[in-house]
Structures are given as structure tokens and as C-alpha cells.
Amino acid sequence: MDPKQLEELRQKYIKNPPEGMTAKLVKGMTDSDLLDMHFFLIEDDDLDDDEFEEGFYIF
């Protein structure tokens, strides 16, 4: 990801930090940590509400 995209992503999360984080924490994150957080937050966005991921589930 180029530096411009990283800065746009950082600004997005500074303006609206994820639950449990503050803008100050987001400002101090490394680029790698920022990308990891972003991936974690969006990884299930492609699933429909009624759709489960394939895998093993214990209920």
C-alpha cells in the first residue's frame, strides 16, 4: 500500500477510532499495525448476514 493510502486510512481511523481505541493510539501505530487492524475490522465484510464461513464450529 502506498504512503498516501496509508495516511488516508490512518486519518479515517483517527476521526472514528474503533471501539476500545483512541485517536492517540491510532496516531502512534506503525504502518504494519494499522494494516493489521484494518484487515481484522473488514475481514468479514464480504459475508452476508445469513452466511457462515466454512470451517469447524463448536456450539
C-alpha positions as CSV (number, residue, x, y, z in Angstrom):
1,M,0.0,0.0,0.0
2,D,1.5,3.4,-0.9
3,P,2.1,6.1,1.7
4,K,-0.8,8.2,0.5
5,Q,-3.3,5.3,1.0
6,L,-1.8,4.6,4.4
7,E,-2.2,8.2,5.5
8,E,-5.9,8.2,4.3
9,L,-6.5,5.0,6.2
10,R,-4.9,6.4,9.3
11,Q,-7.0,9.6,9.1
12,K,-10.1,7.5,8.7
13,Y,-9.4,5.7,12.0
14,I,-8.2,8.9,13.8
15,K,-11.5,10.5,13.0
16,N,-13.5,7.5,14.0
17,P,-11.4,5.1,16.1
18,P,-12.5,1.5,16.6
19,E,-14.2,0.5,19.9
20,G,-11.6,0.4,22.6
21,M,-9.1,2.6,20.9
22,T,-8.4,6.3,20.9
23,A,-7.2,8.7,18.2
24,K,-3.9,9.0,20.0
25,L,-3.4,5.2,19.9
26,V,-4.1,5.2,16.1
27,K,-1.7,8.1,15.5
28,G,1.1,6.1,17.3
29,M,0.5,2.8,15.4
30,T,3.1,1.6,13.0
31,D,2.0,1.2,9.4
32,S,2.1,-2.6,9.8
33,D,-0.1,-2.4,12.9
34,L,-2.5,-0.1,11.2
35,L,-2.9,-2.5,8.2
36,D,-3.4,-5.5,10.6
37,M,-6.1,-3.6,12.5
38,H,-7.8,-2.6,9.2
39,F,-7.8,-6.2,7.9
40,F,-9.2,-7.5,11.2
41,L,-12.0,-4.9,11.1
42,I,-13.0,-5.6,7.5
43,E,-12.3,-9.4,7.1
44,D,-15.9,-10.4,7.5
45,D,-17.5,-7.6,5.5
46,D,-17.9,-9.8,2.4
47,L,-20.2,-12.2,4.2
48,D,-24.0,-11.9,4.1
49,D,-25.8,-11.9,7.5
50,D,-27.2,-15.4,6.8
51,E,-24.0,-16.8,5.5
52,F,-21.4,-18.7,7.7
53,E,-17.8,-19.2,6.8
54,E,-16.8,-22.7,6.1
55,G,-15.0,-24.3,8.9
56,F,-15.3,-26.1,12.2
57,Y,-17.6,-24.7,14.8
58,I,-18.2,-25.8,18.4
59,F,-21.5,-24.8,19.8
